[in-house]
């Protein structure tokens, strides 16, 4: 029971970390401007 709760928390934290990484990458891309046009 406790193990499954810890695993669920780990998944949530991982998703949160991924979202922050994607958000940071999107901000860098926006700051760099459009790649083609």
N, C-alpha and C positions, 0 to 999 in steps of 0.2 A: 504493500500500500504506500508506504513512505517513499520507496524507490520510484514508483510511478509518478508521485507528486514531484519529486526532484527532477525526473526526466522531463515532465511537462514544463516545469519552470525553466529548464535548460533550453528547451525548444523556443519558448517565448523570448528568452534573453537573446537567443541566436537570431530570431526574426528581427528583434529590435536592433541588434547590431548591424544586420544586413540592411535594414531600412536606412540607418544612419549613413552607412557606407554609400548606398545608392544615392541618397540625398546629397551627400558631399560631392559625389561625382557629377551629379546633375548641376550643382551650383558651379563647379569648375567649368563644365561645358558651357553653361550660360555665360559665364564671365569671359570665356574665350571667344564667344560669338559663334555664329553659324559656320559650320565647316565648309560649306560649298558656295552659298549664294551671298 
